Amino acid sequence: MARRKYTPEQIIGKLREVEVALAQGSTVALAVRGIEVTEQTYYRWRREYGGLNIEQARRLKELEKENLRLRRAVSDLTLDKLILKEAAEGNF
């Protein structure tokens, strides 16, 4: 089975489909099979996106990208600081 990348909007739509199927009396296994993902994926999505609307999901992804960018910047600066500290200890 090929892995497919879903957008947050698609994930929220699929979660709503499962909610509707469950409300109609379907089991989780049947509802999840209907959206063509595994139960594990469904529960992971529900944990991450459950209760969010589409705009909140978009904002969450933007913040995650910004957080990653800032972490990289901090790690680069920390590495530069360590290199300069080691160089300053040497004999000049």
mmCIF file of the C-alpha atoms, coordinates in Angstrom:
data_MODEL
# 
_entry.id   MODEL 
# 
loop_
_atom_site.group_PDB 
_atom_site.id 
_atom_site.type_symbol 
_atom_site.label_atom_id 
_atom_site.label_alt_id 
_atom_site.label_comp_id 
_atom_site.label_asym_id 
_atom_site.label_entity_id 
_atom_site.label_seq_id 
_atom_site.pdbx_PDB_ins_code 
_atom_site.Cartn_x 
_atom_site.Cartn_y 
_atom_site.Cartn_z 
_atom_site.occupancy 
_atom_site.B_iso_or_equiv 
_atom_site.pdbx_formal_charge 
_atom_site.auth_seq_id 
_atom_site.auth_comp_id 
_atom_site.auth_asym_id 
_atom_site.auth_atom_id 
_atom_site.pdbx_PDB_model_num 
ATOM 1  C CA . MET A 1 1  ? 0.000   0.000  0.000  1.00 0.00 ? 1  MET A CA 1 
ATOM 2  C CA . ALA A 1 2  ? 1.492   3.285  -1.082 1.00 0.00 ? 2  ALA A CA 1 
ATOM 3  C CA . ARG A 1 3  ? 1.832   6.011  1.504  1.00 0.00 ? 3  ARG A CA 1 
ATOM 4  C CA . ARG A 1 4  ? -0.100  9.144  0.746  1.00 0.00 ? 4  ARG A CA 1 
ATOM 5  C CA . LYS A 1 5  ? 0.455   12.583 2.211  1.00 0.00 ? 5  LYS A CA 1 
ATOM 6  C CA . TYR A 1 6  ? -2.755  14.297 3.291  1.00 0.00 ? 6  TYR A CA 1 
ATOM 7  C CA . THR A 1 7  ? -3.168  18.007 3.897  1.00 0.00 ? 7  THR A CA 1 
ATOM 8  C CA . PRO A 1 8  ? -4.598  19.145 7.234  1.00 0.00 ? 8  PRO A CA 1 
ATOM 9  C CA . GLU A 1 9  ? -7.829  20.098 5.440  1.00 0.00 ? 9  GLU A CA 1 
ATOM 10 C CA . GLN A 1 10 ? -8.165  16.590 4.011  1.00 0.00 ? 10 GLN A CA 1 
ATOM 11 C CA . ILE A 1 11 ? -7.438  15.024 7.394  1.00 0.00 ? 11 ILE A CA 1 
ATOM 12 C CA . ILE A 1 12 ? -10.119 17.091 9.107  1.00 0.00 ? 12 ILE A CA 1 
ATOM 13 C CA . GLY A 1 13 ? -12.578 16.142 6.365  1.00 0.00 ? 13 GLY A CA 1 
ATOM 14 C CA . LYS A 1 14 ? -11.794 12.455 6.803  1.00 0.00 ? 14 LYS A CA 1 
ATOM 15 C CA . LEU A 1 15 ? -12.164 12.735 10.582 1.00 0.00 ? 15 LEU A CA 1 
ATOM 16 C CA . ARG A 1 16 ? -15.605 14.254 10.074 1.00 0.00 ? 16 ARG A CA 1 
ATOM 17 C CA . GLU A 1 17 ? -16.531 11.394 7.726  1.00 0.00 ? 17 GLU A CA 1 
ATOM 18 C CA . VAL A 1 18 ? -15.629 8.914  10.459 1.00 0.00 ? 18 VAL A CA 1 
ATOM 19 C CA . GLU A 1 19 ? -17.653 10.888 13.020 1.00 0.00 ? 19 GLU A CA 1 
ATOM 20 C CA . VAL A 1 20 ? -20.706 10.729 10.747 1.00 0.00 ? 20 VAL A CA 1 
ATOM 21 C CA . ALA A 1 21 ? -20.252 6.990  10.174 1.00 0.00 ? 21 ALA A CA 1 
ATOM 22 C CA . LEU A 1 22 ? -19.898 6.381  13.911 1.00 0.00 ? 22 LEU A CA 1 
ATOM 23 C CA . ALA A 1 23 ? -23.011 8.445  14.610 1.00 0.00 ? 23 ALA A CA 1 
ATOM 24 C CA . GLN A 1 24 ? -24.901 6.246  12.142 1.00 0.00 ? 24 GLN A CA 1 
ATOM 25 C CA . GLY A 1 25 ? -23.946 3.169  14.168 1.00 0.00 ? 25 GLY A CA 1 
ATOM 26 C CA . SER A 1 26 ? -20.893 1.942  12.271 1.00 0.00 ? 26 SER A CA 1 
ATOM 27 C CA . THR A 1 27 ? -17.877 0.511  14.068 1.00 0.00 ? 27 THR A CA 1 
ATOM 28 C CA . VAL A 1 28 ? -14.530 2.274  14.138 1.00 0.00 ? 28 VAL A CA 1 
ATOM 29 C CA . ALA A 1 29 ? -12.944 -0.443 11.990 1.00 0.00 ? 29 ALA A CA 1 
ATOM 30 C CA . LEU A 1 30 ? -15.575 -0.095 9.252  1.00 0.00 ? 30 LEU A CA 1 
ATOM 31 C CA . ALA A 1 31 ? -15.561 3.694  9.354  1.00 0.00 ? 31 ALA A CA 1 
ATOM 32 C CA . VAL A 1 32 ? -11.771 3.843  9.125  1.00 0.00 ? 32 VAL A CA 1 
ATOM 33 C CA . ARG A 1 33 ? -11.758 1.362  6.254  1.00 0.00 ? 33 ARG A CA 1 
ATOM 34 C CA . GLY A 1 34 ? -14.169 3.708  4.487  1.00 0.00 ? 34 GLY A CA 1 
ATOM 35 C CA . ILE A 1 35 ? -11.640 6.565  4.528  1.00 0.00 ? 35 ILE A CA 1 
ATOM 36 C CA . GLU A 1 36 ? -8.861  4.168  3.488  1.00 0.00 ? 36 GLU A CA 1 
ATOM 37 C CA . VAL A 1 37 ? -6.458  4.607  6.404  1.00 0.00 ? 37 VAL A CA 1 
ATOM 38 C CA . THR A 1 38 ? -5.436  2.345  9.260  1.00 0.00 ? 38 THR A CA 1 
ATOM 39 C CA . GLU A 1 39 ? -6.937  2.565  12.728 1.00 0.00 ? 39 GLU A CA 1 
ATOM 40 C CA . GLN A 1 40 ? -3.559  3.668  14.045 1.00 0.00 ? 40 GLN A CA 1 
ATOM 41 C CA . THR A 1 41 ? -3.505  6.562  11.578 1.00 0.00 ? 41 THR A CA 1 
ATOM 42 C CA . TYR A 1 42 ? -7.068  7.487  12.496 1.00 0.00 ? 42 TYR A CA 1 
ATOM 43 C CA . TYR A 1 43 ? -6.259  7.646  16.220 1.00 0.00 ? 43 TYR A CA 1 
ATOM 44 C CA . ARG A 1 44 ? -3.067  9.626  15.560 1.00 0.00 ? 44 ARG A CA 1 
ATOM 45 C CA . TRP A 1 45 ? -5.019  12.092 13.415 1.00 0.00 ? 45 TRP A CA 1 
ATOM 46 C CA . ARG A 1 46 ? -7.748  12.343 16.020 1.00 0.00 ? 46 ARG A CA 1 
ATOM 47 C CA . ARG A 1 47 ? -5.167  13.083 18.716 1.00 0.00 ? 47 ARG A CA 1 
ATOM 48 C CA . GLU A 1 48 ? -3.499  15.770 16.587 1.00 0.00 ? 48 GLU A CA 1 
ATOM 49 C CA . TYR A 1 49 ? -6.443  17.323 14.731 1.00 0.00 ? 49 TYR A CA 1 
ATOM 50 C CA . GLY A 1 50 ? -9.491  16.331 16.768 1.00 0.00 ? 50 GLY A CA 1 
ATOM 51 C CA . GLY A 1 51 ? -11.595 19.373 17.589 1.00 0.00 ? 51 GLY A CA 1 
ATOM 52 C CA . LEU A 1 52 ? -9.747  21.709 15.228 1.00 0.00 ? 52 LEU A CA 1 
ATOM 53 C CA . ASN A 1 53 ? -11.317 23.548 12.372 1.00 0.00 ? 53 ASN A CA 1 
ATOM 54 C CA . ILE A 1 54 ? -9.481  24.046 9.081  1.00 0.00 ? 54 ILE A CA 1 
ATOM 55 C CA . GLU A 1 55 ? -8.095  27.497 9.917  1.00 0.00 ? 55 GLU A CA 1 
ATOM 56 C CA . GLN A 1 56 ? -6.727  26.281 13.246 1.00 0.00 ? 56 GLN A CA 1 
ATOM 57 C CA . ALA A 1 57 ? -5.047  23.329 11.520 1.00 0.00 ? 57 ALA A CA 1 
ATOM 58 C CA . ARG A 1 58 ? -3.405  25.646 8.980  1.00 0.00 ? 58 ARG A CA 1 
ATOM 59 C CA . ARG A 1 59 ? -2.159  27.894 11.768 1.00 0.00 ? 59 ARG A CA 1 
ATOM 60 C CA . LEU A 1 60 ? -0.823  24.872 13.667 1.00 0.00 ? 60 LEU A CA 1 
ATOM 61 C CA . LYS A 1 61 ? 1.236   23.776 10.653 1.00 0.00 ? 61 LYS A CA 1 
ATOM 62 C CA . GLU A 1 62 ? 2.566   27.323 10.159 1.00 0.00 ? 62 GLU A CA 1 
ATOM 63 C CA . LEU A 1 63 ? 3.633   27.482 13.803 1.00 0.00 ? 63 LEU A CA 1 
ATOM 64 C CA . GLU A 1 64 ? 5.328   24.086 13.563 1.00 0.00 ? 64 GLU A CA 1 
ATOM 65 C CA . LYS A 1 65 ? 7.337   25.268 10.537 1.00 0.00 ? 65 LYS A CA 1 
ATOM 66 C CA . GLU A 1 66 ? 8.304   28.502 12.328 1.00 0.00 ? 66 GLU A CA 1 
ATOM 67 C CA . ASN A 1 67 ? 9.294   26.547 15.427 1.00 0.00 ? 67 ASN A CA 1 
ATOM 68 C CA . LEU A 1 68 ? 11.533  24.269 13.352 1.00 0.00 ? 68 LEU A CA 1 
ATOM 69 C CA . ARG A 1 69 ? 13.174  27.281 11.693 1.00 0.00 ? 69 ARG A CA 1 
ATOM 70 C CA . LEU A 1 70 ? 13.862  28.910 15.058 1.00 0.00 ? 70 LEU A CA 1 
ATOM 71 C CA . ARG A 1 71 ? 15.262  25.680 16.536 1.00 0.00 ? 71 ARG A CA 1 
ATOM 72 C CA . ARG A 1 72 ? 17.700  25.422 13.624 1.00 0.00 ? 72 ARG A CA 1 
ATOM 73 C CA . ALA A 1 73 ? 18.762  29.025 14.117 1.00 0.00 ? 73 ALA A CA 1 
ATOM 74 C CA . VAL A 1 74 ? 19.396  28.453 17.831 1.00 0.00 ? 74 VAL A CA 1 
ATOM 75 C CA . SER A 1 75 ? 21.367  25.272 17.177 1.00 0.00 ? 75 SER A CA 1 
ATOM 76 C CA . ASP A 1 76 ? 23.511  27.068 14.569 1.00 0.00 ? 76 ASP A CA 1 
ATOM 77 C CA . LEU A 1 77 ? 24.238  29.910 16.990 1.00 0.00 ? 77 LEU A CA 1 
ATOM 78 C CA . THR A 1 78 ? 25.051  27.461 19.785 1.00 0.00 ? 78 THR A CA 1 
ATOM 79 C CA . LEU A 1 79 ? 27.467  25.602 17.532 1.00 0.00 ? 79 LEU A CA 1 
ATOM 80 C CA . ASP A 1 80 ? 29.138  28.873 16.514 1.00 0.00 ? 80 ASP A CA 1 
ATOM 81 C CA . LYS A 1 81 ? 29.492  29.825 20.177 1.00 0.00 ? 81 LYS A CA 1 
ATOM 82 C CA . LEU A 1 82 ? 31.116  26.481 21.049 1.00 0.00 ? 82 LEU A CA 1 
ATOM 83 C CA . ILE A 1 83 ? 33.563  26.766 18.147 1.00 0.00 ? 83 ILE A CA 1 
ATOM 84 C CA . LEU A 1 84 ? 34.569  30.292 19.177 1.00 0.00 ? 84 LEU A CA 1 
ATOM 85 C CA . LYS A 1 85 ? 34.973  29.198 22.788 1.00 0.00 ? 85 LYS A CA 1 
ATOM 86 C CA . GLU A 1 86 ? 37.294  26.354 21.775 1.00 0.00 ? 86 GLU A CA 1 
ATOM 87 C CA . ALA A 1 87 ? 39.285  28.650 19.517 1.00 0.00 ? 87 ALA A CA 1 
ATOM 88 C CA . ALA A 1 88 ? 39.688  31.228 22.290 1.00 0.00 ? 88 ALA A CA 1 
ATOM 89 C CA . GLU A 1 89 ? 41.224  28.606 24.602 1.00 0.00 ? 89 GLU A CA 1 
ATOM 90 C CA . GLY A 1 90 ? 44.038  27.864 22.157 1.00 0.00 ? 90 GLY A CA 1 
ATOM 91 C CA . ASN A 1 91 ? 47.519  29.439 22.257 1.00 0.00 ? 91 ASN A CA 1 
ATOM 92 C CA . PHE A 1 92 ? 47.806  32.531 20.109 1.00 0.00 ? 92 PHE A CA 1 
# 
